[in-house]
């Protein structure tokens, strides 16, 4: 059993705490947030802190989740690694390649472990697809289209609840990439175009992004696109996978937690989650299972996540 602490007790932490409670490998013993009102999220049995350094002095902490606003990820993550704890970092790790590289240099000095919480890649619909279709279809994949939308932009302004997320692409691009890169190595994805929409005077980096890719397919060169947006007014997240010249697609509906087979414009429901848990709670149940495997093996996923972040930053800073 691994003892867990959390830095940052906002919306995401509610799902992380629920997932920890459903895990047989972890128990939450400490939580930290400078906003005292958020400490009410913790059970009475969990120690509450307003100062991260004080919490990190505990010798009984094995792993610390960083779920603070994006702008604080690097500083909080380095605090955790300096304290000798295993770091479980909410995505994205950093807001820029420069920040990521700074973290990477310090990480090597501390010789610690850092696992990125790529929670979208652990959706129950994603796991079902890999358990039932991966071997048959992975080599035939020739196209993908990911749509990750959140309703965070109204009346020409970014809503307050999204201010800490950085931007549409920064927040959801890494989620979409984490799903796609379970099928295609990030080393094989090549960006061929990127279009970011920004609002002058806005505090976020972008309100929408469209990024086009190419990758080597089994018979022809594959193509794919990821679209993120806060401007559609929709809460919709899905990934559509295409397979060669066959009129057949697999749709991973992340919002509904379903898998759909589409053939000749006819949809067949292959899987629907029926466990009654919210999507994000299910994501983190899977993410913590993955973390337990890594901690027991003494090996994190940082090198893999370095390549995902490289694509994330390249797309955001793309110039023709």
C-alpha positions in Angstrom: 0.0 0.0 0.0 1.4 3.4 -1.0 0.7 6.5 1.0 -0.5 9.5 -1.1 -0.5 13.3 -0.7 -2.1 15.8 -3.0 -1.1 19.3 -3.8 -4.0 21.3 -5.2 -7.6 20.5 -4.2 -9.6 21.8 -7.1 -12.1 20.1 -9.5 -9.7 17.4 -10.7 -8.7 16.5 -7.2 -12.3 15.4 -6.4 -12.0 12.7 -9.1 -8.4 11.8 -8.0 -9.5 11.3 -4.4 -12.5 9.2 -5.5 -10.2 7.0 -7.6 -7.7 6.6 -4.7 -10.6 5.4 -2.6 -11.4 2.7 -5.2 -7.8 1.5 -5.4 -6.3 -1.3 -3.4 -2.8 0.0 -3.9 -3.1 3.6 -2.5 -4.4 5.4 0.5 -4.7 9.2 0.9 -3.1 10.5 4.0 -2.5 14.2 3.3 -3.8 17.0 1.1 -2.6 20.6 0.6 -4.2 23.8 -0.8 -3.5 27.4 0.2 -7.3 28.0 0.0 -8.5 26.7 3.4 -12.1 26.4 2.1 -10.9 23.6 -0.2 -9.5 21.5 2.6 -13.1 20.5 3.4 -12.7 18.1 0.4 -10.6 15.9 2.7 -12.0 13.3 5.1 -11.3 13.9 8.8 -8.7 11.0 8.7 -6.6 12.9 6.1 -4.1 15.5 7.3 -4.7 18.9 5.8 -2.1 21.5 5.0 -1.9 25.0 3.5 1.8 24.8 2.9 3.3 22.2 0.5 6.8 22.2 2.1 5.3 21.3 5.4 3.4 18.4 4.0 6.4 17.2 2.0 8.4 16.9 5.3 6.4 13.8 6.2 8.5 10.7 6.0 5.5 8.4 5.4 4.6 9.9 2.0 5.4 7.6 -0.9 3.9 9.5 -3.8 2.6 13.0 -4.2 0.0 14.1 -6.8 0.4 17.6 -8.2 -3.0 18.9 -9.3 -2.4 22.6 -8.9 -2.9 25.2 -11.7 -0.7 24.6 -14.7 1.5 27.6 -14.0 2.6 26.0 -10.7 3.3 22.5 -12.0 7.0 22.9 -12.5 7.6 24.6 -9.1 5.5 22.2 -7.2 6.9 19.2 -9.1 10.4 20.2 -8.3 9.5 20.6 -4.6 8.1 17.0 -4.6 11.2 15.6 -6.3 13.6 17.5 -4.0 11.8 15.9 -1.0 12.5 12.5 -2.5 8.9 11.5 -3.2 7.5 9.8 -6.4 5.8 12.6 -8.4 2.5 11.9 -10.0 2.0 15.0 -12.2 -1.2 16.3 -13.7 -1.0 17.1 -17.4 0.6 19.1 -18.9 3.8 19.0 -17.0 4.8 22.5 -18.1 3.4 25.4 -20.2 6.4 25.7 -22.5 9.3 23.6 -23.9 11.7 25.9 -21.9 9.9 25.1 -18.6 9.8 21.4 -19.5 13.6 21.4 -20.2 14.3 23.2 -16.9 12.2 20.6 -15.0 14.0 17.8 -16.9 17.5 19.1 -15.9 16.4 19.3 -12.2 14.8 15.9 -12.4 18.1 14.3 -13.4 19.8 16.1 -10.5 17.3 14.7 -8.0 17.4 11.2 -9.6 13.8 10.8 -8.7 10.7 9.4 -10.5 8.0 11.4 -12.3 4.9 9.8 -13.8 2.6 11.9 -15.9 -1.1 11.4 -15.2 -2.3 10.9 -18.8 -5.8 10.1 -17.6 -7.6 10.2 -20.9 -5.6 7.3 -22.1 -7.1 5.2 -19.3 -10.8 5.8 -20.2 -12.8 2.6 -19.9 -13.8 2.9 -23.6 -10.1 3.1 -24.5 -9.2 0.1 -22.4 -12.0 -1.9 -23.9 -10.9 -1.1 -27.4 -7.3 -2.3 -26.7 -8.5 -5.4 -25.0 -10.9 -6.4 -27.9 -9.7 -4.7 -31.1 -6.0 -3.7 -30.8 -4.3 -6.7 -32.1 -6.6 -7.0 -35.2 -6.7 -3.3 -36.1 -3.6 -1.5 -34.9 -1.5 -2.3 -37.9 -4.3 -1.3 -40.3 -4.8 2.2 -38.9 -4.5 4.8 -41.6 -6.5 7.8 -40.2 -7.7 9.4 -37.0 -9.7 12.4 -36.0 -9.9 13.6 -32.4 -12.4 16.2 -31.2 -11.9 17.5 -27.7 -14.3 20.3 -26.9 -15.1 22.1 -23.6 -17.7 24.9 -23.1 -15.3 27.4 -21.5 -15.7 30.5 -23.6 -18.8 32.7 -23.5 -19.5 36.4 -24.4 -16.0 36.8 -25.8 -14.3 35.8 -22.5 -12.7 32.7 -21.0 -14.7 31.5 -18.1 -13.1 31.8 -14.7 -13.2 28.1 -14.1 -10.8 27.5 -17.1 -8.3 30.2 -16.2 -5.8 27.8 -14.7 -5.9 25.4 -17.7 -3.7 27.6 -20.0 -5.6 27.1 -23.2 -7.7 24.8 -25.3 -4.8 23.1 -27.0 -2.6 23.1 -24.0 -5.3 21.5 -21.9 -6.8 19.0 -24.3 -4.1 18.5 -26.9 -2.1 16.4 -24.5 -5.2 14.3 -23.7 -5.9 13.6 -27.4 -2.2 12.8 -28.0 -2.2 10.4 -25.1 -5.0 8.4 -26.7 -3.6 8.4 -30.2 -0.1 7.5 -29.1 -1.3 4.3 -27.6 -1.7 3.3 -31.3 1.0 5.4 -33.0 4.4 6.1 -31.4 4.9 9.8 -30.9 8.2 9.4 -32.8 6.1 8.4 -35.9 3.8 11.4 -35.7 4.8 14.4 -37.9 3.0 17.7 -37.7 2.2 19.0 -41.2 0.0 22.0 -40.2 -1.2 23.7 -37.0 -3.7 26.6 -36.6 -4.2 28.2 -33.2 -7.0 30.7 -32.6 -6.2 33.3 -30.0 -8.2 36.2 -28.5 -6.4 39.4 -28.0 -6.3 40.4 -24.4 -7.3 37.0 -23.2 -5.3 35.3 -20.4 -5.4 31.9 -22.1 -2.9 30.8 -24.7 -5.6 29.8 -27.3 -9.3 29.1 -27.5 -9.1 26.6 -30.2 -6.5 24.6 -32.2 -6.5 22.4 -35.2 -3.4 20.2 -35.8 -2.8 18.0 -38.7 -0.4 15.0 -38.7 1.0 12.3 -41.0 2.3 8.9 -39.9 3.5 5.8 -41.6 0.6 3.4 -42.2 0.8 -0.3 -43.1 0.1 0.2 -46.8 -0.2 4.0 -47.3 0.9 7.0 -45.4 -1.6 7.8 -42.7 -3.2 11.1 -41.8 -4.8 12.4 -38.7 -6.1 15.6 -37.1 -6.8 16.8 -33.5 -9.2 19.6 -32.9 -9.6 21.3 -29.6 -12.0 24.1 -28.8 -13.6 26.1 -26.0 -15.8 28.1 -28.4 -18.4 25.5 -29.5 -20.4 25.5 -26.4 -20.2 21.7 -26.3 -18.7 19.3 -23.8 -17.7 16.6 -26.3 -14.7 14.4 -26.6 -14.3 11.6 -29.1 -11.7 9.9 -31.2 -12.5 8.4 -34.6 -10.2 5.7 -36.0 -10.1 4.8 -39.7 -8.7 1.6 -41.2 -7.5 1.7 -44.8 -9.9 1.8 -47.7 -12.5 -0.2 -45.8 -15.7 1.8 -45.0 -15.3 1.0 -41.3 -14.5 3.2 -38.4 -14.2 2.8 -34.7 -15.4 5.7 -32.6 -14.2 6.1 -29.1 -16.8 8.3 -27.5 -14.9 9.5 -24.4 -17.8 11.7 -23.1 -20.4 8.9 -23.2 -17.7 6.2 -22.4 -18.8 4.1 -25.4 -17.2 2.4 -28.4 -19.1 2.5 -31.7 -18.5 0.6 -34.9 -19.5 2.6 -38.0 -19.9 0.7 -41.3 -21.5 2.2 -44.3 -23.0 5.0 -42.2 -24.6 2.4 -39.9 -23.6 2.6 -36.2 -23.4 -0.4 -33.9 -22.8 0.1 -30.2 -20.0 -2.3 -29.2 -19.4 -1.2 -25.6 -21.0 1.1 -23.0 -19.7 1.7 -19.5 -22.3 0.8 -16.9 -20.4 1.2 -13.6 -22.2 4.5 -12.8 -18.9 6.5 -12.2 -18.2 9.9 -13.7 -15.8 9.8 -16.7 -13.0 11.5 -14.9 -13.2 9.2 -11.9 -12.9 6.2 -14.2 -10.0 7.9 -15.9 -8.1 8.2 -12.7 -9.0 4.7 -11.5 -7.1 3.5 -14.5 -4.3 6.1 -14.1 -3.7 5.0 -10.5 -3.6 1.3 -11.6 -0.9 2.3 -14.1 1.0 4.2 -11.5 1.0 1.2 -9.1 2.5 -0.9 -11.9 5.2 1.7 -12.5 6.0 2.1 -8.8 6.3 -1.6 -8.2 8.6 -1.9 -11.2 10.6 1.2 -10.2 10.2 2.8 -13.6 8.2 5.9 -14.6 6.8 7.1 -18.0 8.8 10.3 -18.2 10.8 9.5 -21.4 7.6 8.7 -23.2 5.9 11.8 -22.0 8.8 14.0 -23.1 7.9 13.1 -26.7 4.2 13.8 -26.2 5.1 17.2 -24.8 7.4 17.9 -27.7 4.5 17.5 -30.1 2.3 19.6 -27.8 4.7 22.6 -27.9 5.6 22.2 -31.6 2.0 22.5 -32.5 1.3 25.5 -30.3 4.3 27.4 -31.7 4.0 26.2 -35.3 5.1 28.5 -38.1 4.8 27.7 -41.8 
